């Protein structure tokens, strides 16, 4: 299994767009926070979040292989559990249906990250420290806000037994731990 440092180096080698790297760090933060909530392995969940878009730059125009190429990049470096979750986060194209809790969590964390970052960017300070759960709840209901943050995918949190407001709290608190790393 890769260490976090090795995984981050792999990300930097494969992902040239800074915003995508920041997104991957954000998903790592939220996955770690959610793993802690469940008492699951924070390192495995965090690694899954960090690596979930390792092939994104190469598959941006071919979403049908997003996750499939990641498997090729990661084979032998991470567990099959991590690879399956990464493939399942693009289940619409990979046909790997999300079944395990970590697989469904990755889908929710991937989408909530965009909503939380957008919430921070509309704050006067443009910082996560200023974002409150009340703001996240309000912006979640506003379908015109952060349109790329798929609300249905965020609601995968409920499939794993986490009510949406609790998920907002877990995700926001987790992301605040990485605020400096992602410039928020």
C-alpha positions as CSV (number, residue, x, y, z in Angstrom):
1,X,0.0,0.0,0.0
2,X,1.3,3.4,-0.9
3,X,2.1,5.9,1.8
4,X,0.3,9.3,1.6
5,X,3.6,10.9,0.5
6,X,4.0,8.3,-2.3
7,X,0.3,8.8,-3.3
8,X,0.7,12.5,-3.4
9,X,3.8,12.2,-5.6
10,X,1.8,9.9,-7.9
11,X,-1.0,12.5,-8.1
12,X,1.5,15.3,-8.9
13,X,3.1,13.1,-11.6
14,X,-0.3,12.4,-13.3
15,X,-2.4,15.5,-12.6
16,X,-1.0,18.7,-14.0
17,X,-4.0,20.9,-13.2
18,X,-3.7,22.6,-9.8
19,X,-7.5,22.8,-9.2
20,X,-7.9,19.1,-9.8
21,X,-5.1,18.4,-7.3
22,X,-6.9,20.7,-4.8
23,X,-10.1,18.8,-5.5
24,X,-8.4,15.5,-4.8
25,X,-7.0,16.8,-1.5
26,X,-10.4,18.1,-0.6
27,X,-12.0,14.6,-1.2
28,X,-9.2,13.0,0.8
29,X,-9.9,15.3,3.7
30,X,-13.6,14.6,3.7
31,X,-13.1,10.8,3.3
32,X,-10.8,10.8,6.3
33,X,-13.3,12.7,8.3
34,X,-16.1,10.3,7.3
35,X,-13.9,7.2,8.0
36,X,-13.2,8.6,11.5
37,X,-17.0,9.1,12.1
38,X,-17.6,5.4,11.2
39,X,-14.5,4.1,13.0
40,X,-13.1,2.8,9.7
41,X,-9.5,3.0,8.4
42,X,-8.8,6.7,7.9
43,X,-5.6,6.0,5.9
44,X,-7.3,3.7,3.4
45,X,-10.3,6.0,3.0
46,X,-8.0,9.1,2.7
47,X,-5.9,7.4,0.1
48,X,-9.0,6.5,-1.9
49,X,-10.1,10.1,-1.8
50,X,-6.7,11.4,-2.7
51,X,-6.3,9.0,-5.7
52,X,-9.8,8.9,-7.0
53,X,-9.1,11.2,-10.0
54,X,-5.5,10.2,-10.7
55,X,-6.5,9.6,-14.3
56,X,-8.8,12.6,-14.7
57,X,-6.5,14.7,-16.9
58,X,-6.0,11.8,-19.3
59,X,-9.7,10.9,-19.3
60,X,-11.3,14.3,-19.2
61,X,-12.6,13.9,-22.8
62,X,-13.3,10.2,-22.4
63,X,-15.3,9.8,-19.2
64,X,-16.2,6.2,-20.1
65,X,-12.6,5.2,-19.2
66,X,-12.3,7.4,-16.1
67,X,-11.5,4.9,-13.3
68,X,-10.5,2.2,-15.7
69,X,-7.3,4.0,-16.5
70,X,-6.8,4.7,-12.8
71,X,-6.9,1.0,-12.2
72,X,-3.9,0.6,-14.7
73,X,-2.0,3.4,-13.0
74,X,-2.6,2.0,-9.5
75,X,-2.5,-1.7,-10.0
76,X,-0.1,-3.3,-7.5
77,X,0.2,-0.1,-5.6
78,X,-3.1,-0.1,-3.7
79,X,-5.6,-2.7,-2.6
80,X,-8.4,-4.0,-4.8
81,X,-10.8,-2.3,-2.3
82,X,-9.4,1.1,-3.2
83,X,-9.4,0.4,-7.0
84,X,-13.0,-0.8,-6.8
85,X,-14.1,2.3,-5.0
86,X,-12.4,4.5,-7.6
87,X,-14.0,2.7,-10.4
88,X,-17.4,2.7,-8.6
89,X,-17.3,6.5,-8.2
90,X,-17.8,6.6,-12.0
91,X,-20.3,3.8,-12.0
92,X,-22.4,5.4,-14.7
93,X,-19.5,4.7,-17.1
94,X,-17.6,1.8,-15.6
95,X,-20.6,-0.3,-14.6
96,X,-19.0,-1.0,-11.3
97,X,-21.9,-0.5,-9.0
98,X,-21.1,1.1,-5.6
99,X,-22.0,-1.4,-3.0
100,X,-19.5,-1.1,-0.1
101,X,-19.8,1.8,2.4
102,X,-16.5,3.3,1.2
103,X,-17.6,3.2,-2.4
104,X,-20.8,5.0,-1.7
105,X,-19.0,7.4,0.6
106,X,-16.5,8.4,-2.2
107,X,-19.4,9.4,-4.4
108,X,-20.9,11.6,-1.8
109,X,-17.5,13.1,-0.8
110,X,-16.5,13.8,-4.4
111,X,-19.7,15.9,-4.9
112,X,-19.9,17.6,-1.6
113,X,-16.3,18.9,-2.0
114,X,-17.4,21.1,-4.9
115,X,-20.3,22.5,-2.9
116,X,-18.2,23.3,0.1
117,X,-15.4,25.0,-1.9
118,X,-18.1,27.1,-3.7
119,X,-19.6,28.0,-0.3
120,X,-16.1,29.2,0.8
121,X,-15.6,31.2,-2.4
122,X,-18.7,33.3,-1.9
123,X,-17.7,34.3,1.6
124,X,-16.2,37.8,2.0
125,X,-12.9,36.2,3.1
126,X,-13.1,33.4,0.6
127,X,-12.1,31.1,3.4
128,X,-13.6,27.8,4.7
129,X,-13.4,29.1,8.3
130,X,-16.3,31.4,7.6
131,X,-18.6,28.7,6.2
132,X,-21.3,27.5,8.5
133,X,-23.6,24.5,8.2
134,X,-26.6,26.8,7.8
135,X,-24.9,28.2,4.6
136,X,-24.2,24.7,3.3
137,X,-27.9,23.7,3.9
138,X,-29.1,26.8,2.1
139,X,-26.7,26.4,-0.9
140,X,-27.5,22.7,-1.2
141,X,-31.2,23.6,-1.8
142,X,-30.2,26.2,-4.4
143,X,-29.8,24.1,-7.6
144,X,-28.3,27.1,-9.5
145,X,-25.5,27.3,-7.0
146,X,-22.4,25.1,-7.7
147,X,-24.2,23.3,-10.5
148,X,-21.4,20.7,-10.8
149,X,-22.0,19.5,-7.2
150,X,-24.6,16.8,-8.0
151,X,-27.1,16.8,-5.2
152,X,-28.2,13.3,-5.9
153,X,-24.6,12.1,-5.6
154,X,-24.2,14.0,-2.3
155,X,-27.3,12.2,-1.0
156,X,-25.4,8.9,-1.2
157,X,-24.5,9.8,2.3
158,X,-28.0,8.7,3.3
159,X,-27.4,5.3,1.7
160,X,-24.6,4.8,4.2
161,X,-26.7,5.9,7.1
162,X,-25.5,9.5,7.5
163,X,-28.3,12.1,7.5
164,X,-27.5,15.0,5.1
165,X,-27.1,17.7,7.8
166,X,-24.7,15.4,9.7
167,X,-22.8,14.7,6.5
168,X,-22.5,18.5,5.8
169,X,-21.0,18.9,9.3
170,X,-18.5,16.0,9.0
171,X,-17.5,17.1,5.5
172,X,-17.1,20.8,6.4
173,X,-15.1,20.0,9.5
174,X,-12.9,17.5,7.6
175,X,-12.2,20.0,4.8
176,X,-11.4,22.8,7.3
177,X,-8.4,20.6,8.4
178,X,-7.0,20.9,4.8
179,X,-7.9,24.6,4.2
180,X,-4.3,25.8,4.1
181,X,-3.3,23.0,1.7
182,X,-6.0,24.0,-0.8
183,X,-5.8,27.7,-0.4
184,X,-9.1,28.2,1.4
